[in-house]
Each structure stands twice: as C-alpha cells, then as structure tokens.
Amino acid sequence: MSAIVVREPARGRAALAAAEESWRVSYDSGGEVLTGLVHLPAGAPPSGGWPVATYGHMTTGGGDRSAPSTAVDGHPELRRMTQGDAFVSHLLRAGIAVLRPDYPGLGSPGPHPYLIGPALATSVLDLLVAARSTFPLADRWVSTGHSEGAVAALHAAALGAPPGVELAGCAVFAPVTRMDQTIGLSLRWPRTPPGFGVVPALIALMVSGAATADPDLARLVAGDGLSHRARELWPRLGELTLTELARRTSWGGLAPAAILGPDGPLVRARLLSSLRAHDVARLDLPRGLPVRIDAAAVDEVAPWWLTRSLVRRYRAVGVPVETRWWPTGHSGVLAAGRAPAPAAGWVARLLTR
C-alpha cells in the first residue's frame, strides 16, 4: 500500500496562491520513495472529501534538479516546471484538489524512465493512493497531463483506477505520439539547426529512459552504442535540466546523428521499438471513458497530423474524444487565456456530476 512518507509545506514557486495548502510530499512507490506536490483548495472539504485530479508535467530534464516540486524563482527550468500552474489554479478555484508527481528519477534516486508509460503511470497512481490515505480526498478522479505528462496521464487511465477510486475522465494537452517517426527522422540529422538544441537532448533522454526497461539497450549504451562525445556527455543527463542540456556546450552542441557509435544502428532500432511499444496510440483505454485533448495547431513536438490520427484511433474503438485546437506551439497550449480555463471547466463538470 502506497503511503506518504514525509510531507512538508511546499516552498517557492511550488506553493500556489490558488491553494489554501500546498505540500511537498515523499511517498512510497513499489519500495522506492518518490516526490511530488499536493495542492488543496480553499475552504472546508465536502463531506466526502475533495474531488481530485492528477497532473503530469511536461519534460523538465532527467535528474533531481528537474523536479517541479523544487521550483524557485531563478531556476533555469522554471518555465517548464510551472507550465501547468494556470490550469492547476483553475482546478483549485473550482474546488478540486490536485496531485502533481515529479516522476521517478526526478527528486528520487536512479535514472528517469523518460516516456516509459507504465513507470510514469505508476508514479501517478501511487501518489493518488498515498495522498488519499493522508488528505481529505474523494473517490472521483480525473487524470490529466501535458506532453510527457500526457503520456503519464493516458497510461494511468489505461492501467485503471486504484481500488475504491472511480476514474471519471482524462484530459491531456499536446500528447506526444508516434515519436518513432519524428525521432527516427531526427536521428539522421548531420547537424543541429539553430534553435533546435533541445532535440539531441531529448533523444539522449529517450535512450536513457528506454534503457531502464530494456537490458539489451542498456548494454549497448554501456558498450559501443554511443559516440565518444555522447559517452562524455552521458552523466549530465542526471545532473542538468532540459534547458541546460540543450545548450551548445552540452547535448545541444551534438548533432543527432553524432550521438550514435559503432553499434548505433542497434541502439536506433531498440529505441524506436521502445517508443512504439509505449506509444499512447496503442493503449487500451476504457471504452466510453470521456477524454479531452487540447492540441497545438503548429506543434513542433507533436505534429497536428499525428495528434489527429491519435484522436481517430481512440474514437474508432469507442473512446469519446473531445478536441480543441489552439493557434500556438507545444508549450503555448497551457498559456493563460488558452486551454487552462475551458479544460478545467470540463474536468470540473466530470467531477461534480
């Protein structure tokens, strides 16, 4: 049974003004201690407890400094750490408690299982169980998340609600899908275009994440799967945030094609296989589960045609999907004035039926 191990008042930017209480918690997850945030609305909770939403954050990096529960002014990753704050604040003002896992490897030991859906989902579900044992939370839950967090949210919905909890719906923002296609192409780039330093950083995080679930890939990474420069940069994945990794002095200065070593074709094949295996398009979501997808019309990470294909696939198997397209890029979907208010209203309607 997951349980809260430690709780302390959240500090800095992790404490939201819209919350009456914001807690940074450590909780048990399969024998590991993970970290996250618990935000409670203002006022007294309803008799059955606060309805609850989980929120999975976008990619911030692969090490402890990338944990959003430690966000403070001046942090190099502050924008991505707080990207969901407007949405979460709308939920809190609607009387909904919000739980925000950091994910494994962020604020906890070990590598981050980047884009490995079941591992991300487990951190979401275990925080839900642990928080319900400590805070006055109801038994109705909506799973939400942005980008990598959308992967976590959809996989959590597919795994199903914990005992005693009812999954009311799933709301995701700019979900990443078919990364085997986009990353497969990116790995052939002989140079990194200006402004695209995040791409080799993300590819490195994907290889590291996939290796947590694939022993053969882990052996390739430890052997001749990476170039000499990539091996030099490898320890930084657990030390730096995504913004820092994307700089030209780090992974951003390495062309994607130059990441791979003599056994690079094997690394590429196993990485793309992992991305396909964990793709949200392959999930078996509960038939009839209400799903909302807020997507960017000019998304540089999750292109519109791949998102449209994802929507069609879900609808074809009986999952009712409501979509909203926004004239912005990947991060802009959750900017104030776009998705946060209408998406929070949709979540609130599900939780207050």
FIGUZA-546919 format. One line per field, with one value per residue (C-alpha): residue number from 1; residue in one letter; chain; z, y, x. Coordinates in nm, 4 decimals, padded with zeros to 6 digits, m for minus. Layout:
// residues N
resi [NUM / ...]
resn [A / ...]
chain [A / ...]
Z [Z / ...]
Y [Y / ...]
X [X / ...]
***
This chain:
// residues 353
resi [1 / 2 / 3 / 4 / 5 / 6 / 7 / 8 / 9 / 10 / 11 / 12 / 13 / 14 / 15 / 16 / 17 / 18 / 19 / 20 / 21 / 22 / 23 / 24 / 25 / 26 / 27 / 28 / 29 / 30 / 31 / 32 / 33 / 34 / 35 / 36 / 37 / 38 / 39 / 40 / 41 / 42 / 43 / 44 / 45 / 46 / 47 / 48 / 49 / 50 / 51 / 52 / 53 / 54 / 55 / 56 / 57 / 58 / 59 / 60 / 61 / 62 / 63 / 64 / 65 / 66 / 67 / 68 / 69 / 70 / 71 / 72 / 73 / 74 / 75 / 76 / 77 / 78 / 79 / 80 / 81 / 82 / 83 / 84 / 85 / 86 / 87 / 88 / 89 / 90 / 91 / 92 / 93 / 94 / 95 / 96 / 97 / 98 / 99 / 100 / 101 / 102 / 103 / 104 / 105 / 106 / 107 / 108 / 109 / 110 / 111 / 112 / 113 / 114 / 115 / 116 / 117 / 118 / 119 / 120 / 121 / 122 / 123 / 124 / 125 / 126 / 127 / 128 / 129 / 130 / 131 / 132 / 133 / 134 / 135 / 136 / 137 / 138 / 139 / 140 / 141 / 142 / 143 / 144 / 145 / 146 / 147 / 148 / 149 / 150 / 151 / 152 / 153 / 154 / 155 / 156 / 157 / 158 / 159 / 160 / 161 / 162 / 163 / 164 / 165 / 166 / 167 / 168 / 169 / 170 / 171 / 172 / 173 / 174 / 175 / 176 / 177 / 178 / 179 / 180 / 181 / 182 / 183 / 184 / 185 / 186 / 187 / 188 / 189 / 190 / 191 / 192 / 193 / 194 / 195 / 196 / 197 / 198 / 199 / 200 / 201 / 202 / 203 / 204 / 205 / 206 / 207 / 208 / 209 / 210 / 211 / 212 / 213 / 214 / 215 / 216 / 217 / 218 / 219 / 220 / 221 / 222 / 223 / 224 / 225 / 226 / 227 / 228 / 229 / 230 / 231 / 232 / 233 / 234 / 235 / 236 / 237 / 238 / 239 / 240 / 241 / 242 / 243 / 244 / 245 / 246 / 247 / 248 / 249 / 250 / 251 / 252 / 253 / 254 / 255 / 256 / 257 / 258 / 259 / 260 / 261 / 262 / 263 / 264 / 265 / 266 / 267 / 268 / 269 / 270 / 271 / 272 / 273 / 274 / 275 / 276 / 277 / 278 / 279 / 280 / 281 / 282 / 283 / 284 / 285 / 286 / 287 / 288 / 289 / 290 / 291 / 292 / 293 / 294 / 295 / 296 / 297 / 298 / 299 / 300 / 301 / 302 / 303 / 304 / 305 / 306 / 307 / 308 / 309 / 310 / 311 / 312 / 313 / 314 / 315 / 316 / 317 / 318 / 319 / 320 / 321 / 322 / 323 / 324 / 325 / 326 / 327 / 328 / 329 / 330 / 331 / 332 / 333 / 334 / 335 / 336 / 337 / 338 / 339 / 340 / 341 / 342 / 343 / 344 / 345 / 346 / 347 / 348 / 349 / 350 / 351 / 352 / 353]
resn [M / S / A / I / V / V / R / E / P / A / R / G / R / A / A / L / A / A / A / E / E / S / W / R / V / S / Y / D / S / G / G / E / V / L / T / G / L / V / H / L / P / A / G / A / P / P / S / G / G / W / P / V / A / T / Y / G / H / M / T / T / G / G / G / D / R / S / A / P / S / T / A / V / D / G / H / P / E / L / R / R / M / T / Q / G / D / A / F / V / S / H / L / L / R / A / G / I / A / V / L / R / P / D / Y / P / G / L / G / S / P / G / P / H / P / Y / L / I / G / P / A / L / A / T / S / V / L / D / L / L / V / A / A / R / S / T / F / P / L / A / D / R / W / V / S / T / G / H / S / E / G / A / V / A / A / L / H / A / A / A / L / G / A / P / P / G / V / E / L / A / G / C / A / V / F / A / P / V / T / R / M / D / Q / T / I / G / L / S / L / R / W / P / R / T / P / P / G / F / G / V / V / P / A / L / I / A / L / M / V / S / G / A / A / T / A / D / P / D / L / A / R / L / V / A / G / D / G / L / S / H / R / A / R / E / L / W / P / R / L / G / E / L / T / L / T / E / L / A / R / R / T / S / W / G / G / L / A / P / A / A / I / L / G / P / D / G / P / L / V / R / A / R / L / L / S / S / L / R / A / H / D / V / A / R / L / D / L / P / R / G / L / P / V / R / I / D / A / A / A / V / D / E / V / A / P / W / W / L / T / R / S / L / V / R / R / Y / R / A / V / G / V / P / V / E / T / R / W / W / P / T / G / H / S / G / V / L / A / A / G / R / A / P / A / P / A / A / G / W / V / A / R / L / L / T / R]
chain [A / A / A / A / A / A / A / A / A / A / A / A / A / A / A / A / A / A / A / A / A / A / A / A / A / A / A / A / A / A / A / A / A / A / A / A / A / A / A / A / A / A / A / A / A / A / A / A / A / A / A / A / A / A / A / A / A / A / A / A / A / A / A / A / A / A / A / A / A / A / A / A / A / A / A / A / A / A / A / A / A / A / A / A / A / A / A / A / A / A / A / A / A / A / A / A / A / A / A / A / A / A / A / A / A / A / A / A / A / A / A / A / A / A / A / A / A / A / A / A / A / A / A / A / A / A / A / A / A / A / A / A / A / A / A / A / A / A / A / A / A / A / A / A / A / A / A / A / A / A / A / A / A / A / A / A / A / A / A / A / A / A / A / A / A / A / A / A / A / A / A / A / A / A / A / A / A / A / A / A / A / A / A / A / A / A / A / A / A / A / A / A / A / A / A / A / A / A / A / A / A / A / A / A / A / A / A / A / A / A / A / A / A / A / A / A / A / A / A / A / A / A / A / A / A / A / A / A / A / A / A / A / A / A / A / A / A / A / A / A / A / A / A / A / A / A / A / A / A / A / A / A / A / A / A / A / A / A / A / A / A / A / A / A / A / A / A / A / A / A / A / A / A / A / A / A / A / A / A / A / A / A / A / A / A / A / A / A / A / A / A / A / A / A / A / A / A / A / A / A / A / A / A / A / A / A / A / A / A / A / A / A / A / A / A / A / A / A / A / A / A / A / A / A / A / A / A / A / A / A / A / A / A / A / A / A / A / A / A / A / A / A / A / A / A / A / A / A / A / A / A / A / A]
Z [00.0000 / m00.1025 / 00.1774 / 00.2441 / 00.3975 / 00.4571 / 00.3989 / 00.4353 / 00.3211 / m00.0419 / m00.0906 / m00.3605 / m00.6856 / m00.5917 / m00.3471 / m00.5475 / m00.4435 / m00.5529 / m00.2981 / 00.0693 / 00.1330 / m00.0868 / 00.0367 / m00.0965 / m00.0202 / m00.0363 / m00.0938 / m00.1316 / m00.4829 / m00.5151 / m00.2484 / m00.3831 / m00.2316 / m00.4919 / m00.4531 / m00.5665 / m00.4737 / m00.3148 / m00.3575 / m00.1586 / m00.2395 / m00.0053 / 00.2458 / 00.4183 / 00.2144 / 00.1147 / 00.3344 / 00.1017 / 00.0533 / m00.2292 / m00.5806 / m00.7174 / m01.0362 / m01.1008 / m01.3272 / m01.5102 / m01.6046 / m01.9326 / m01.9721 / m01.7424 / m01.7561 / m01.6120 / m01.2672 / m00.9223 / m01.0170 / m01.2674 / m01.0064 / m01.0289 / m00.6555 / m00.6023 / m00.8353 / m00.7181 / m00.8856 / m01.0909 / m01.1605 / m01.5205 / m01.5783 / m01.4130 / m01.7258 / m01.7870 / m01.4156 / m01.3829 / m01.7283 / m01.5787 / m01.2975 / m01.4690 / m01.5339 / m01.1814 / m01.0330 / m01.2244 / m01.0853 / m00.7316 / m00.7642 / m00.8802 / m00.5539 / m00.6943 / m00.5194 / m00.7493 / m00.7152 / m00.9148 / m00.9213 / m01.0018 / m01.1657 / m01.0851 / m01.1014 / m01.0526 / m00.6837 / m00.6222 / m00.6934 / m01.0250 / m01.3924 / m01.5125 / m01.7205 / m01.9824 / m02.1920 / m02.0378 / m01.9863 / m01.7207 / m01.4938 / m01.5252 / m01.4701 / m01.1572 / m01.0040 / m01.0734 / m00.9303 / m00.6237 / m00.5403 / m00.5707 / m00.3301 / m00.0865 / m00.0843 / m00.0220 / 00.2899 / 00.4321 / 00.2901 / 00.2669 / m00.0926 / m00.2557 / m00.4650 / m00.8055 / m01.0071 / m01.3416 / m01.4921 / m01.6671 / m01.8072 / m02.0665 / m02.3205 / m02.1281 / m01.8607 / m02.1189 / m02.1642 / m01.7871 / m01.7679 / m02.0517 / m01.9305 / m01.5802 / m01.7244 / m01.9178 / m01.6064 / m01.4313 / m01.1087 / m00.7785 / m00.5571 / m00.4139 / m00.6763 / m00.9818 / m01.2949 / m01.4302 / m01.7335 / m01.8818 / m02.0073 / m02.1872 / m02.3541 / m02.6604 / m02.6157 / m02.7811 / m03.0144 / m03.2899 / m03.1681 / m03.3530 / m03.6723 / m03.5678 / m03.3727 / m03.6393 / m03.8838 / m03.6360 / m03.5708 / m03.9308 / m03.8927 / m03.9632 / m03.7753 / m03.5272 / m03.6736 / m03.4697 / m03.2027 / m03.2099 / m02.9389 / m02.7392 / m02.9991 / m02.9267 / m02.5541 / m02.5844 / m02.7904 / m02.5214 / m02.2536 / m02.4653 / m02.4998 / m02.1264 / m02.0483 / m02.2848 / m02.1347 / m01.7941 / m01.9421 / m02.1979 / m02.0627 / m02.4151 / m02.4873 / m02.1527 / m02.2525 / m02.5877 / m02.4146 / m02.1797 / m02.4777 / m02.8285 / m02.8818 / m02.8247 / m02.9794 / m02.7734 / m02.7265 / m02.6252 / m02.3635 / m02.2263 / m02.2030 / m02.0663 / m01.6911 / m01.7476 / m01.8109 / m01.4375 / m01.3394 / m01.5662 / m01.6566 / m02.0121 / m02.0723 / m01.9647 / m02.1637 / m02.4771 / m02.4634 / m02.7245 / m02.4511 / m02.3720 / m02.5804 / m02.7887 / m02.9487 / m03.0693 / m03.3937 / m03.3521 / m03.5989 / m03.3948 / m03.0798 / m03.2033 / m03.2026 / m03.3895 / m03.2634 / m03.3309 / m03.5725 / m03.2926 / m03.0476 / m03.3016 / m03.3645 / m02.9955 / m02.9166 / m03.1916 / m03.0800 / m02.7252 / m02.8489 / m03.0479 / m02.7585 / m02.5166 / m02.7613 / m02.6285 / m02.9586 / m02.8554 / m02.5222 / m02.4388 / m02.2712 / m02.1008 / m02.3605 / m02.3105 / m02.0950 / m02.1554 / m02.2988 / m02.3833 / m02.5951 / m02.6228 / m02.9070 / m03.0792 / m03.4451 / m03.5034 / m03.2608 / m03.3193 / m03.0886 / m03.1537 / m03.5162 / m03.5802 / m03.8236 / m03.5659 / m03.2995 / m03.5431 / m03.6111 / m03.2358 / m03.1963 / m03.4817 / m03.3361 / m02.9952 / m03.1446 / m03.3629 / m03.0544 / m02.8676 / m02.6678 / m02.6928 / m02.7525 / m02.7344 / m02.9057 / m02.9065 / m03.1356 / m03.0378 / m03.2724 / m03.0889 / m03.0342 / m02.7979 / m02.4753 / m02.5645 / m02.5246 / m02.1482 / m02.1608 / m01.9695 / m02.1997 / m02.3959 / m02.2682 / m01.8875 / m01.8184 / m02.0629 / m01.9851 / m01.6108 / m01.6604 / m01.8470 / m01.5640 / m01.3026 / m01.4810 / m01.4734 / m01.1062 / m00.9845 / m01.1578]
Y [00.0000 / 00.3370 / 00.5893 / 00.9377 / 00.9044 / 01.2728 / 01.5899 / 01.9484 / 02.2806 / 02.3473 / 02.6405 / 02.8915 / 02.8639 / 02.5158 / 02.6773 / 02.8120 / 03.1192 / 02.9481 / 02.6689 / 02.7010 / 02.4342 / 02.3178 / 02.0247 / 01.8697 / 01.5002 / 01.1921 / 00.8707 / 00.5017 / 00.3592 / m00.0056 / 00.0187 / 00.3459 / 00.6866 / 00.9380 / 01.3037 / 01.5290 / 01.8021 / 01.8031 / 02.1184 / 02.1566 / 02.4120 / 02.6904 / 02.6296 / 02.3221 / 01.9998 / 01.8477 / 01.5677 / 01.3058 / 01.4861 / 01.6999 / 01.5613 / 01.5063 / 01.5448 / 01.4286 / 01.6426 / 01.5150 / 01.7822 / 01.8312 / 01.7285 / 01.9196 / 01.7010 / 01.3758 / 01.4476 / 01.5761 / 01.9432 / 01.8925 / 01.8047 / 02.0623 / 02.0301 / 02.2213 / 02.5137 / 02.8508 / 03.1873 / 03.1969 / 02.8215 / 02.7516 / 02.5193 / 02.7374 / 02.7881 / 02.4175 / 02.3381 / 02.5845 / 02.5398 / 02.3801 / 02.6314 / 02.8233 / 02.5021 / 02.3707 / 02.7046 / 02.6935 / 02.3441 / 02.4595 / 02.7524 / 02.5018 / 02.3082 / 02.0287 / 01.9007 / 01.8475 / 01.5953 / 01.6507 / 01.3717 / 01.4591 / 01.1119 / 00.8509 / 00.9803 / 01.3421 / 01.4124 / 01.0429 / 00.8063 / 00.6397 / 00.7289 / 00.8857 / 00.6389 / 00.9040 / 00.8235 / 00.4762 / 00.4962 / 00.2257 / 00.3673 / 00.7214 / 00.5990 / 00.4080 / 00.7257 / 00.8951 / 00.6164 / 00.5615 / 00.9325 / 00.9156 / 00.6213 / 00.7743 / 01.1156 / 00.9633 / 00.7946 / 01.1315 / 01.4114 / 01.4529 / 01.3382 / 01.1945 / 00.8794 / 01.0521 / 01.1201 / 01.2715 / 01.2003 / 01.4984 / 01.5945 / 01.7869 / 01.6432 / 01.3802 / 01.4263 / 01.3378 / 01.0059 / 00.9572 / 01.0563 / 00.8320 / 00.5326 / 00.5859 / 00.5880 / 00.2688 / 00.0933 / 00.1821 / 00.3435 / 00.2066 / 00.0156 / 00.2436 / 00.5147 / 00.5960 / 00.7275 / 00.9978 / 01.1048 / 01.2034 / 01.5475 / 01.5847 / 01.8678 / 01.8267 / 01.4495 / 01.3116 / 01.0208 / 00.8328 / 00.9573 / 00.6628 / 00.8559 / 01.2013 / 01.0853 / 00.8294 / 01.1180 / 01.3441 / 01.0804 / 01.1254 / 01.4984 / 01.5571 / 01.8878 / 02.0600 / 02.3627 / 02.6861 / 02.6862 / 02.3065 / 02.2169 / 02.0561 / 01.7761 / 01.5937 / 01.6481 / 01.4832 / 01.1969 / 01.1317 / 01.1321 / 00.8903 / 00.6493 / 00.6714 / 00.6208 / 00.3278 / 00.1628 / 00.1492 / m00.1005 / m00.2734 / m00.4536 / m00.5110 / m00.1390 / m00.0679 / m00.2994 / m00.1238 / 00.2146 / 00.0878 / m00.0537 / 00.0854 / 00.2142 / 00.5780 / 00.8013 / 00.9137 / 01.2614 / 01.1176 / 00.8995 / 01.2094 / 01.3909 / 01.0959 / 01.1761 / 01.5191 / 01.3609 / 01.3017 / 01.6373 / 01.9088 / 02.0333 / 02.0189 / 02.3853 / 02.3239 / 02.0018 / 02.1871 / 02.4395 / 02.4190 / 02.3429 / 02.0268 / 01.7969 / 02.0896 / 02.1108 / 01.7497 / 01.6637 / 01.3889 / 01.1624 / 01.2060 / 01.0627 / 00.7072 / 00.5000 / 00.1863 / m00.0064 / 00.2922 / 00.1094 / m00.1356 / 00.1498 / 00.3249 / 00.0089 / m00.0643 / 00.2998 / 00.3172 / m00.0190 / 00.1167 / 00.4327 / 00.2237 / m00.0141 / 00.2685 / 00.4918 / 00.6247 / 00.5271 / 00.1609 / 00.1993 / 00.0119 / 00.2907 / 00.2045 / 00.2087 / 00.5129 / 00.6985 / 01.0744 / 01.2103 / 01.5684 / 01.6595 / 02.0189 / 02.0350 / 02.2916 / 02.3669 / 02.4368 / 02.1874 / 02.1330 / 01.8274 / 01.6613 / 01.7494 / 01.8063 / 01.5170 / 01.2686 / 01.4099 / 01.3891 / 01.0250 / 00.9576 / 01.1101 / 00.8997 / 00.5822 / 00.6415 / 00.7224 / 00.4121 / 00.1881 / 00.3598 / 00.6255 / 00.9566 / 01.2279 / 01.5996 / 01.8076 / 02.1725 / 02.3114 / 02.6204 / 02.8501 / 02.8047 / 02.5724 / 02.2834 / 02.4800 / 02.7505 / 02.5260 / 02.5786 / 02.9521 / 03.1636 / 03.2568 / 02.9308 / 02.5796 / 02.6185 / 02.7667 / 02.5612 / 02.2387 / 02.2938 / 02.3590 / 02.0282 / 01.8443 / 02.0145 / 01.9071 / 01.5443 / 01.5577 / 01.7345 / 01.5228]
X [00.0000 / 00.1441 / 00.1719 / 00.3018 / 00.6479 / 00.7208 / 00.5243 / 00.6369 / 00.4951 / 00.5839 / 00.8177 / 00.9000 / 00.7075 / 00.5829 / 00.3372 / 00.0426 / m00.1543 / m00.4774 / m00.4224 / m00.5043 / m00.2407 / 00.0482 / 00.2543 / 00.5719 / 00.5414 / 00.7581 / 00.5636 / 00.6247 / 00.6050 / 00.6977 / 00.9649 / 01.1088 / 01.0452 / 00.9229 / 00.8335 / 00.5512 / 00.3070 / m00.0377 / m00.2478 / m00.5717 / m00.8458 / m00.9507 / m01.2289 / m01.3602 / m01.3664 / m01.7030 / m01.8345 / m01.6884 / m01.3582 / m01.2217 / m01.2671 / m00.9180 / m00.7193 / m00.3652 / m00.1484 / 00.1597 / 00.4131 / 00.5969 / 00.9612 / 01.1956 / 01.5074 / 01.6325 / 01.7739 / 01.6845 / 01.7255 / 01.4440 / 01.1793 / 00.8958 / 00.8292 / 01.1549 / 01.0701 / 01.2028 / 01.2485 / 01.5658 / 01.5686 / 01.6832 / 01.3865 / 01.1230 / 00.9111 / 00.8576 / 00.8274 / 00.5383 / 00.3826 / 00.0709 / 00.0186 / m00.2625 / m00.4584 / m00.3963 / m00.5034 / m00.8325 / m00.8956 / m00.8236 / m01.0623 / m01.3259 / m01.2826 / m01.0645 / m00.7519 / m00.4533 / m00.1711 / 00.1495 / 00.4107 / 00.7725 / 00.8167 / 01.0829 / 01.4388 / 01.3326 / 01.3813 / 01.4481 / 01.7389 / 01.8007 / 01.7591 / 01.4375 / 01.2277 / 01.1573 / 00.8470 / 00.8174 / 00.4434 / 00.3888 / 00.6617 / 00.5267 / 00.1714 / 00.2698 / 00.4124 / 00.0775 / m00.1361 / 00.0816 / 00.0674 / m00.3123 / m00.3300 / m00.0806 / m00.2476 / m00.5907 / m00.4509 / m00.3431 / m00.5583 / m00.9391 / m00.9833 / m01.2947 / m01.3190 / m01.3700 / m01.0565 / m00.9580 / m00.6169 / m00.4539 / m00.1151 / 00.0847 / 00.3337 / 00.5343 / 00.2693 / 00.0033 / 00.1839 / 00.1732 / m00.1956 / m00.3127 / m00.1126 / m00.2537 / m00.6052 / m00.5303 / m00.3965 / m00.7213 / m00.8264 / m00.6943 / m00.9402 / m01.2058 / m01.1496 / m01.3634 / m01.1897 / m01.4206 / m01.2159 / m00.8828 / m00.7742 / m00.4419 / m00.2547 / m00.0302 / 00.0108 / 00.3225 / 00.2593 / 00.4445 / 00.7794 / 00.9319 / 00.8548 / 00.9724 / 01.2769 / 01.3607 / 01.3982 / 01.5777 / 01.8451 / 01.9577 / 02.0293 / 02.4026 / 02.3876 / 02.1603 / 01.9808 / 01.9961 / 01.7277 / 01.6853 / 01.9361 / 01.6567 / 01.6285 / 01.9570 / 01.8944 / 01.5526 / 01.6939 / 01.9546 / 01.6832 / 01.4786 / 01.7708 / 01.8368 / 01.4681 / 01.4273 / 01.7358 / 01.5626 / 01.3156 / 01.5422 / 01.8526 / 01.9846 / 01.9733 / 02.1396 / 02.4257 / 02.4600 / 02.4729 / 02.7441 / 02.9360 / 02.9755 / 02.6248 / 02.7182 / 02.9813 / 03.2800 / 03.1309 / 02.7920 / 02.9607 / 03.1346 / 02.8020 / 02.6037 / 02.6434 / 02.4911 / 02.1507 / 02.1190 / 02.2676 / 02.1250 / 01.7792 / 01.6455 / 01.7277 / 02.0874 / 02.1157 / 02.0014 / 02.2863 / 02.5608 / 02.8124 / 02.6140 / 02.3922 / 02.2688 / 02.6121 / 02.6000 / 02.4237 / 02.1615 / 02.3414 / 02.6612 / 02.5006 / 02.5361 / 02.8544 / 02.9683 / 02.6642 / 02.4399 / 02.2055 / 02.1206 / 02.0600 / 01.8369 / 01.6349 / 01.5807 / 01.4942 / 01.2330 / 01.0933 / 01.0560 / 00.8848 / 00.6368 / 00.5724 / 00.4902 / 00.3054 / m00.0243 / m00.1886 / m00.1526 / m00.3302 / m00.6474 / m00.8434 / m01.1731 / m01.4473 / m01.6690 / m01.4126 / m01.4517 / m01.1258 / m01.0375 / m00.7363 / m00.6201 / m00.3698 / m00.1487 / m00.2084 / 00.1629 / 00.3157 / 00.6868 / 00.6931 / 00.3551 / 00.2641 / m00.1047 / m00.1429 / m00.0139 / m00.2468 / m00.5378 / m00.4502 / m00.4463 / m00.7925 / m00.9289 / m00.7811 / m00.9385 / m01.2778 / m01.2652 / m01.2512 / m01.5326 / m01.3467 / m01.5363 / m01.2760 / m01.3464 / m01.0784 / m00.9803 / m00.7134 / m00.5179 / m00.3197 / 00.0083 / 00.3039 / 00.3682 / 00.4097 / 00.1602 / m00.1436 / m00.1331 / m00.0666 / m00.3168 / m00.6043 / m00.5896 / m00.6638 / m00.6422 / m00.9875 / m01.2006 / m01.0161 / m01.0511 / m01.4226 / m01.4531 / m01.2754 / m01.4933 / m01.8116 / m01.6964 / m01.6075 / m01.9198 / m02.1827]
***
